[in-house]
């Protein structure tokens, strides 16, 4: 769905992440990101990528990097 998001935004030339990067950064011993992939009748419908952050003024929080819903589920 990362490629689908890039195509939707006409930014495919900017995609540099690989499956190995996602596996390491999202599912390794110290994940840097988290993702939610809701399904509808067994098919992945959308993707939300988020991570924790720290702010001097507000403390810790959650940053939503991307939210992408496949066209057939919009």
C-alpha positions as CSV (number, residue, x, y, z in Angstrom):
1,X,0.0,0.0,0.0
2,X,3.0,2.3,0.3
3,X,3.3,2.2,-3.5
4,X,-0.4,2.8,-3.9
5,X,-0.1,5.9,-1.6
6,X,2.9,7.1,-3.7
7,X,1.0,6.6,-6.9
8,X,-2.1,8.4,-5.5
9,X,0.1,11.4,-4.6
10,X,2.2,11.1,-7.8
11,X,5.4,10.7,-5.8
12,X,6.6,7.2,-6.7
13,X,10.1,8.6,-7.4
14,X,10.4,9.5,-3.7
15,X,9.8,5.9,-2.4
16,X,13.1,4.6,-1.0
17,X,11.9,2.2,1.8
18,X,12.2,-1.5,1.2
19,X,10.5,-4.5,2.7
20,X,13.6,-5.1,4.7
21,X,13.5,-1.6,6.1
22,X,9.9,-2.0,7.1
23,X,10.6,-5.4,8.7
24,X,13.5,-4.0,10.7
25,X,11.9,-0.6,11.7
26,X,8.4,-1.9,12.3
27,X,8.9,-5.4,13.6
28,X,12.4,-5.6,15.0
29,X,13.5,-5.6,18.7
30,X,13.1,-1.8,19.0
31,X,10.4,-0.7,16.5
32,X,10.7,2.9,15.2
33,X,7.2,2.9,13.7
34,X,3.8,1.2,14.1
35,X,1.2,0.4,11.5
36,X,-2.5,-0.5,11.5
37,X,-3.9,-2.3,8.5
38,X,-7.6,-2.7,8.8
39,X,-9.3,-5.4,6.7
40,X,-12.7,-5.7,5.2
41,X,-13.7,-9.3,4.4
42,X,-10.1,-10.4,4.5
43,X,-8.8,-7.7,2.2
44,X,-6.5,-4.9,3.4
45,X,-8.6,-1.7,3.2
46,X,-6.3,1.0,4.5
47,X,-3.0,1.8,6.2
48,X,-2.0,4.1,9.0
49,X,1.7,4.6,9.9
50,X,2.5,6.3,13.1
51,X,5.2,6.7,15.7
52,X,5.9,8.2,19.1
53,X,7.5,11.6,19.4
54,X,8.8,13.9,22.1
55,X,8.1,17.6,22.3
56,X,9.9,20.1,24.5
57,X,6.6,21.9,25.1
58,X,4.0,19.2,25.2
59,X,5.9,16.1,26.2
60,X,5.4,12.8,24.5
61,X,2.8,12.2,21.8
62,X,1.8,10.2,18.8
63,X,2.5,11.4,15.2
64,X,0.4,10.1,12.4
65,X,2.7,10.0,9.3
66,X,0.3,8.5,6.7
67,X,-3.3,7.5,6.5
68,X,-4.2,5.9,3.2
69,X,-7.6,4.3,2.3
70,X,-7.8,2.3,-0.9
71,X,-10.2,3.8,-3.4
72,X,-12.7,1.0,-3.3
73,X,-13.1,1.5,0.5
74,X,-13.5,5.3,0.4
